[in-house]
Structures are given as C-alpha cells and as structure tokens.
Amino acid sequence: MQPSTLIQELEQLIAIPSHEDCTPILHYLEKRLDFLRWERQDAGKQVGGQPQYNLIHLDPAKPFIVNTHVDTVPPLGMVDPFRPRREEDRIYGRGAVDTKGLLAALTIALEACHRTYGQIPVSVAFTVDEENTSAAGSAALARLLGPDHYVLVLEPTNGYICTRQAGALEFEVRSYGTPRHAALFHRGPHPIRTLMAYLQAAENALQRPLNVLSFQGGWDHYATPPEARALVEVIIPADQRWEPAEEVLQQLARTMFRDEVEYRRVDAENPLDFGQHAGVALLEEAYTEALGRRPQYDTMPSWTDAANFARAGASCVIFGFGDLARAHGPEEHITVAELVDTARVLYRLFTILIHSSFRIPERRNPM
C-alpha cells in the first residue's frame, strides 16, 4: 500500500461533500468497492428530499464488523473545504481526519486484501448522520446487531485503542430580566451577567471546565437584554456518572442563584466500558505485528456510534490514527504517516482473520 495511493483515495473522498446529503459519497464507495455485496439500509431520514441510508455488507459468517461514518460537519469557516490540498506531510480538507482519512485507509486495505486473497474476512458498514444530533445511521444499524457481533469503530484516537468512551451531560440554562438603560445595568438582574456567573460557579462546584457550545443574548440597543441562553456540555469521566453533576447544577440554580437561572437537561450519556474481548485482542495483535510496537490504551473523549452498537449488545472498540483536536476546525488535516499506519493495521487485521478462522468465544466480558 503506497502512500501515494492512500493520498489519492483521500483526495477523492474529500472532494465529495458529505456534510448534508451522503448519497454521493455512498454511490462512490458502492462502485469503488464493488467486490463486496452491498445493501442499502434506510436510515429513517431525508436530506433535501434524498432518503439517507447506510451502505452495509453484513455476512452472518463474518461477525467482525468494521464501521465508520461517512458524514462530516459543515465547512464551518474552512476555506475551499472540498478542494484537498497537501502541505509537506499533511492533507487538508473537510473530513480529512474525521473520518475520511480512516475511510481512505479502510478502502485501500480492503482492496489490497481482495486483490491478494480473493476474499474479505470482515463485514463492513458505512453509516450516516453521526455528526448530527440524531445519529440515525448507527441507530438503524444497531437494530441488526447483537451479542455475536464485534464492531471496530474507526475514529481518530491518535492511534490509541479505546475500550472506553467518556460520557457527557448536555444542558441548557436561561436567565431573564427587565430591560433598562444600559448605563444602569447594575440596578437589576442582567441575564448575560447572571449566566456568566452561574457557569463560573458551576465550574468551581464541579471542579472541571464546561464546554459552552452556544451563548445567546443581547441586542444592538443601549439597554440590558430581556433574556440570555446558553447550551453547555460537561464531559463525564470514565469512572463517574452524569446524575451527580446534574444534581450540582440544579442545586446551584435553586440556591446560589435563587431561581434566576432555569436549568433544562438536553441529553445525557454515561461513560461506557466495552471491556477486554476477542475483538480487542485481535486489534492489538494486528497493531503489534503491523507496526512493530505494542499499542497503548485510552478512553475516547467524545461520543461515537459505538454507544448505539454497545446498547444493542455488540462488543465494541474504537481506533484510528489522527488527532481528534484537528477535526471540525478550519485547519482539519491528517498526516501521511497516520494514513499509512491505519491502513497497515487494518490490512494486518484482515490477514490475521483470514488465517485464524475467527470464532465467537463462549464467554464474553460484559459492557
């Protein structure tokens, strides 16, 4: 697998926008990997009148599934997001690291395996809608999964094997006031100042930073605003739950702020521990043999489709080279070395599965 081949494949994928309608990129992949028997699974939503679907190759005899989402976030200020550019060892473009670089590595590894062995020892699933709040694609795929499935979810983990996923509590807070001349803002409740004070108090009480996703309030008049609103997220570490954090946030609103702040939970997900299972052991073996060093383990700091698969009973693991911190921003990129390392690990995983006749063990560690 030559770096130039991987780069060319990634450039093809970046050039296909998939932040809204994913149909074009799935058409490309279905034709590109035509040696697999594809099915289109309805994801239960439409974009611009186009039904969105997952592209899946699920073989009952192949319980190990490699999955990645094909959708990306919108351009979000990125200049020429769908015109890939290379600077030294970096390839830039929307989705380069999340997750089209990993998708390119998977595509080339599958092609190389089919060319060498005439077979593919895994099932494959390309899902949609991960970057939106509904995650409709993985929710649909999860309905086809169960305890006999192992799912490798490709996400940028900096090459760590992630057997755990952090949780999150997403909430909305609002504050209200009566508009008055802005020079006398201190004469009564100021919704923006109230929310700023609440968020600082919440960080102090929780002893962790809050991720302010949006903050709205104020107007183009010299008067205090009538209301302010913030959408906020707090990450829940792997050894904790979201319920105690919510209790702290609600208590702050009731006591210190005497109900000047309204709290409303938007979404909540407790951390997940996927355990040590046969799929993890296979991935570690492939990593070690492909790269000549043992992998390190970590916790995925963000929600992934693995949550839906794990709830269905499947055993999951999250992995992929590339830094998540580069994703979603105007300078999103992946390095050539990260592309190559991902492809090498995946190809070695396929060869191990071909020669090992992978079987489902009778006992599995619980989630």
C-alpha positions as CSV (number, residue, x, y, z in Angstrom):
1,M,0.0,0.0,0.0
2,Q,1.8,3.0,-1.3
3,P,1.4,6.4,0.4
4,S,0.5,7.9,-3.0
5,T,-2.4,5.5,-3.3
6,L,-3.7,6.4,0.1
7,I,-3.4,10.2,-0.6
8,Q,-5.2,9.9,-3.9
9,E,-8.0,8.0,-2.3
10,L,-8.4,10.5,0.5
11,E,-8.4,13.4,-2.0
12,Q,-11.2,11.7,-3.9
13,L,-13.2,11.4,-0.7
14,I,-12.6,14.9,0.4
15,A,-13.8,16.2,-2.9
16,I,-17.2,14.7,-2.4
17,P,-19.2,16.9,0.1
18,S,-21.0,14.8,2.7
19,H,-22.0,17.3,5.4
20,E,-25.6,17.2,4.2
21,D,-26.6,14.6,1.7
22,C,-24.5,11.5,2.0
23,T,-25.9,9.8,-1.2
24,P,-23.0,10.9,-3.5
25,I,-20.2,9.5,-1.3
26,L,-22.1,6.3,-0.7
27,H,-22.6,5.9,-4.5
28,Y,-18.8,6.4,-4.9
29,L,-18.0,3.8,-2.2
30,E,-20.5,1.2,-3.6
31,K,-18.9,1.4,-7.0
32,R,-15.3,1.7,-5.7
33,L,-15.7,-1.5,-3.6
34,D,-17.8,-3.4,-6.0
35,F,-16.3,-6.7,-4.9
36,L,-18.5,-6.6,-1.8
37,R,-22.2,-7.4,-1.8
38,W,-23.7,-4.2,-0.6
39,E,-27.2,-3.5,0.8
40,R,-28.7,-0.1,1.4
41,Q,-30.3,0.2,4.8
42,D,-32.8,3.1,5.3
43,A,-31.6,5.4,8.0
44,G,-35.1,6.9,8.5
45,K,-34.4,10.5,7.5
46,Q,-34.2,12.6,4.4
47,V,-31.9,15.5,3.4
48,G,-33.0,17.8,0.6
49,G,-35.6,15.2,-0.4
50,Q,-33.0,12.5,-0.6
51,P,-33.5,9.4,1.6
52,Q,-30.4,8.8,3.7
53,Y,-29.2,5.2,4.0
54,N,-26.3,3.1,5.4
55,L,-24.2,1.1,3.0
56,I,-23.7,-2.3,4.6
57,H,-22.1,-5.6,3.8
58,L,-23.1,-7.9,6.7
59,D,-22.2,-11.5,6.4
60,P,-23.5,-13.8,9.1
61,A,-20.3,-15.8,8.8
62,K,-18.2,-12.7,9.5
63,P,-19.1,-11.4,12.9
64,F,-16.2,-8.9,13.0
65,I,-17.6,-5.6,11.6
66,V,-15.5,-2.5,10.6
67,N,-17.6,0.6,10.7
68,T,-17.1,4.3,10.1
69,H,-19.4,7.2,9.5
70,V,-19.2,9.0,6.1
71,D,-20.8,12.3,7.0
72,T,-18.8,15.3,8.1
73,V,-19.5,18.6,9.8
74,P,-20.2,21.6,7.5
75,P,-17.3,23.8,6.3
76,L,-17.5,26.0,9.5
77,G,-15.2,28.7,8.1
78,M,-12.9,26.3,6.3
79,V,-11.6,27.8,3.0
80,D,-12.1,25.5,0.0
81,P,-13.2,22.7,2.3
82,F,-13.8,20.2,-0.6
83,R,-10.6,21.0,-2.5
84,P,-8.0,18.8,-0.9
85,R,-4.5,20.3,-0.5
86,R,-1.2,18.8,0.5
87,E,1.4,20.7,2.5
88,E,4.5,18.7,3.2
89,D,3.2,15.5,5.0
90,R,-0.3,16.8,5.7
91,I,-3.5,16.5,3.7
92,Y,-6.1,19.2,4.4
93,G,-9.8,19.2,3.7
94,R,-13.1,18.8,5.5
95,G,-13.3,15.4,6.9
96,A,-9.6,14.7,6.4
97,V,-9.2,13.3,9.9
98,D,-12.9,12.8,10.9
99,T,-13.2,10.3,9.3
100,K,-12.3,10.4,5.6
101,G,-8.7,9.6,6.2
102,L,-9.6,6.5,8.0
103,L,-12.2,5.7,5.3
104,A,-9.5,6.0,2.7
105,A,-7.2,3.7,4.7
106,L,-10.0,1.1,5.0
107,T,-10.8,1.3,1.3
108,I,-7.2,0.7,0.3
109,A,-6.8,-2.1,2.9
110,L,-9.9,-3.8,1.7
111,E,-8.9,-3.6,-1.9
112,A,-5.4,-4.9,-1.2
113,C,-6.8,-7.8,0.8
114,H,-9.2,-8.7,-2.0
115,R,-6.5,-8.5,-4.6
116,T,-4.2,-10.7,-2.6
117,Y,-6.5,-13.3,-1.1
118,G,-9.7,-13.0,-3.2
119,Q,-11.8,-12.6,-0.1
120,I,-12.7,-10.1,2.6
121,P,-12.9,-11.7,6.1
122,V,-14.9,-8.9,7.8
123,S,-18.3,-7.3,7.4
124,V,-18.3,-3.6,6.6
125,A,-20.8,-0.8,7.4
126,F,-20.7,2.8,6.3
127,T,-23.1,4.8,8.4
128,V,-24.6,8.3,8.1
129,D,-25.7,11.1,10.5
130,E,-23.0,10.7,13.2
131,E,-22.2,14.4,13.1
132,N,-25.8,15.3,13.8
133,T,-27.7,15.1,17.0
134,S,-29.9,12.1,15.8
135,A,-27.2,9.6,14.9
136,A,-29.9,7.9,12.8
137,G,-27.5,5.8,10.8
138,S,-25.9,3.9,13.7
139,A,-29.3,3.6,15.5
140,A,-30.6,1.9,12.4
141,L,-27.5,-0.4,12.1
142,A,-27.8,-1.3,15.8
143,R,-31.1,-2.9,15.1
144,L,-29.2,-5.6,13.1
145,L,-26.6,-6.2,15.7
146,G,-26.4,-8.4,18.8
147,P,-24.1,-10.2,21.2
148,D,-22.5,-12.2,18.4
149,H,-21.0,-9.1,16.8
150,Y,-17.7,-7.3,17.3
151,V,-17.6,-3.8,15.9
152,L,-14.4,-1.8,15.2
153,V,-15.5,1.8,15.0
154,L,-13.0,3.9,13.1
155,E,-12.5,7.3,14.7
156,P,-9.3,9.4,15.2
157,T,-7.9,8.3,18.6
158,N,-4.2,9.2,18.0
159,G,-3.6,5.5,17.5
160,Y,-4.8,4.5,20.9
161,I,-7.0,1.5,21.3
162,C,-10.1,2.9,23.1
163,T,-12.0,0.3,25.1
164,R,-13.9,3.0,27.0
165,Q,-15.8,6.1,25.9
166,A,-16.4,9.2,28.1
167,G,-19.9,10.3,28.9
168,A,-21.5,13.8,28.6
169,L,-24.3,15.8,30.1
170,E,-25.6,18.5,27.7
171,F,-27.9,21.1,29.2
172,E,-29.5,24.5,28.5
173,V,-29.6,27.4,31.0
174,R,-31.7,30.5,30.7
175,S,-32.0,33.7,32.6
176,Y,-34.4,36.6,32.3
177,G,-34.6,40.3,33.2
178,T,-36.4,43.5,32.6
179,P,-34.7,45.8,30.0
180,R,-33.3,49.1,31.4
181,H,-30.9,51.8,30.3
182,A,-27.5,50.0,29.9
183,A,-25.7,52.6,31.9
184,L,-27.6,51.4,34.9
185,F,-27.2,47.7,34.3
186,H,-26.3,47.1,37.9
187,R,-29.8,48.2,39.1
188,G,-31.4,44.9,38.5
189,P,-30.9,41.4,37.0
190,H,-28.7,41.3,33.9
191,P,-29.4,37.9,32.2
192,I,-26.0,37.7,30.5
193,R,-24.0,38.5,33.6
194,T,-26.2,36.1,35.6
195,L,-25.4,33.2,33.2
196,M,-21.7,34.0,33.2
197,A,-21.7,34.0,37.0
198,Y,-23.6,30.7,37.0
199,L,-21.3,29.0,34.6
200,Q,-18.2,30.1,36.6
201,A,-19.9,28.8,39.8
202,A,-20.7,25.5,38.1
203,E,-17.1,25.0,37.0
204,N,-15.9,25.7,40.6
205,A,-18.5,23.3,42.1
206,L,-17.9,20.5,39.5
207,Q,-14.1,21.1,39.5
208,R,-14.0,20.7,35.8
209,P,-14.3,23.0,32.8
210,L,-17.6,23.4,31.0
211,N,-17.9,23.3,27.2
212,V,-20.1,26.3,26.2
213,L,-21.5,25.2,22.8
214,S,-23.5,28.4,22.2
215,F,-24.3,31.6,24.1
216,Q,-27.1,33.9,23.0
217,G,-28.2,37.2,24.5
218,G,-28.1,41.0,24.0
219,W,-29.1,43.2,21.1
220,D,-28.0,46.3,19.2
221,H,-29.6,48.8,21.6
222,Y,-28.2,50.6,24.7
223,A,-30.4,48.6,27.0
224,T,-29.9,45.4,29.1
225,P,-31.3,42.3,27.3
226,P,-34.5,40.6,28.4
227,E,-33.0,37.2,28.4
228,A,-29.9,35.0,27.7
229,R,-29.5,31.4,26.9
230,A,-26.5,29.0,26.9
231,L,-26.1,25.5,25.6
232,V,-23.4,23.8,27.6
233,E,-21.8,20.4,27.9
234,V,-19.9,18.8,30.8
235,I,-17.7,15.7,30.0
236,I,-18.3,12.8,32.4
237,P,-15.0,10.9,33.1
238,A,-15.0,7.1,32.7
239,D,-15.3,6.4,36.4
240,Q,-18.3,8.7,37.1
241,R,-21.9,9.2,36.1
242,W,-23.9,12.2,34.9
243,E,-26.6,12.2,37.6
244,P,-24.4,13.7,40.4
245,A,-23.3,16.5,38.0
246,E,-26.9,17.4,37.2
247,E,-27.7,17.5,40.9
248,V,-25.0,20.0,41.5
249,L,-26.2,22.2,38.5
250,Q,-29.8,22.1,39.7
251,Q,-28.8,22.9,43.3
252,L,-26.8,25.9,42.2
253,A,-29.8,27.3,40.2
254,R,-32.1,26.8,43.2
255,T,-29.9,28.2,45.9
256,M,-27.0,30.5,45.0
257,F,-28.9,32.0,42.1
258,R,-32.4,31.8,43.8
259,D,-34.1,30.5,40.6
260,E,-32.7,33.4,38.5
261,V,-31.4,30.6,36.3
262,E,-33.6,27.9,34.6
263,Y,-31.8,24.6,34.1
264,R,-33.0,22.0,31.5
265,R,-31.3,18.8,30.5
266,V,-30.9,18.3,26.7
267,D,-29.1,15.0,26.6
268,A,-27.1,12.7,28.8
269,E,-24.9,9.7,28.2
270,N,-23.0,7.8,30.9
271,P,-19.4,6.6,30.2
272,L,-19.1,3.2,28.5
273,D,-16.7,0.4,29.2
274,F,-16.6,-2.0,26.4
275,G,-14.3,-4.4,28.2
276,Q,-11.5,-6.6,27.0
277,H,-12.9,-9.0,24.4
278,A,-11.8,-11.1,21.5
279,G,-12.1,-8.1,19.1
280,V,-9.7,-6.0,21.2
281,A,-7.2,-8.9,21.3
282,L,-7.3,-9.2,17.5
283,L,-6.8,-5.5,17.0
284,E,-3.8,-5.5,19.5
285,E,-2.2,-8.4,17.7
286,A,-2.7,-6.7,14.3
287,Y,-1.3,-3.4,15.6
288,T,1.8,-5.0,17.1
289,E,2.6,-7.1,14.1
290,A,2.0,-4.3,11.6
291,L,3.9,-1.5,13.4
292,G,6.4,-3.5,15.5
293,R,5.3,-2.0,18.8
294,R,2.6,-2.6,21.3
295,P,-0.4,-0.3,21.3
296,Q,-1.4,2.0,24.1
297,Y,-5.0,2.1,25.5
298,D,-7.1,5.2,26.3
299,T,-10.6,6.5,26.7
300,M,-12.4,8.1,23.7
301,P,-13.2,11.6,24.9
302,S,-16.2,12.1,22.6
303,W,-19.5,10.3,21.8
304,T,-19.3,7.9,18.9
305,D,-21.6,5.5,17.2
306,A,-20.1,2.7,19.4
307,A,-22.7,3.8,22.0
308,N,-25.6,2.7,19.9
309,F,-23.9,-0.6,18.9
310,A,-23.0,-1.4,22.5
311,R,-26.5,-0.8,23.7
312,A,-27.6,-3.5,21.1
313,G,-25.2,-5.9,22.8
314,A,-22.3,-5.8,20.4
315,S,-18.7,-5.7,21.6
316,C,-17.0,-2.5,20.5
317,V,-13.6,-1.0,20.2
318,I,-12.7,2.4,18.9
319,F,-9.5,3.1,17.0
320,G,-7.8,5.1,14.3
321,F,-4.7,7.3,13.7
322,G,-5.2,11.0,13.7
323,D,-5.8,13.7,16.3
324,L,-9.4,14.5,17.1
325,A,-8.4,18.0,18.1
326,R,-7.8,18.8,14.4
327,A,-11.4,17.7,13.4
328,H,-14.2,20.2,12.7
329,G,-11.8,23.2,12.5
330,P,-10.6,25.3,9.6
331,E,-7.3,23.6,9.5
332,E,-8.5,20.0,9.6
333,H,-5.9,17.6,8.3
334,I,-4.3,14.2,8.6
335,T,-0.7,13.2,8.1
336,V,0.6,10.7,5.5
337,A,2.1,8.6,8.3
338,E,-1.3,8.4,10.0
339,L,-2.9,7.2,6.8
340,V,-0.2,4.6,6.2
341,D,-0.3,3.3,9.8
342,T,-4.1,3.0,9.8
343,A,-4.0,1.1,6.5
344,R,-1.2,-1.2,7.7
345,V,-3.0,-2.1,10.9
346,L,-6.3,-2.8,9.1
347,Y,-4.6,-4.9,6.4
348,R,-2.8,-7.0,9.0
349,L,-6.1,-7.4,10.9
350,F,-7.7,-8.8,7.7
351,T,-4.8,-11.3,7.1
352,I,-5.0,-12.5,10.7
353,L,-8.7,-13.1,10.4
354,I,-8.2,-15.0,7.1
355,H,-5.7,-17.3,8.6
356,S,-7.2,-17.7,12.1
357,S,-10.8,-18.8,11.4
358,F,-12.1,-16.3,14.0
359,R,-14.7,-17.9,16.3
360,I,-17.1,-16.4,18.8
361,P,-15.9,-17.3,22.3
362,E,-18.5,-18.8,24.6
363,R,-17.8,-16.3,27.4
364,R,-17.5,-12.5,26.9
365,N,-16.8,-9.7,29.3
366,P,-19.9,-7.6,29.9
367,M,-20.1,-4.0,28.7
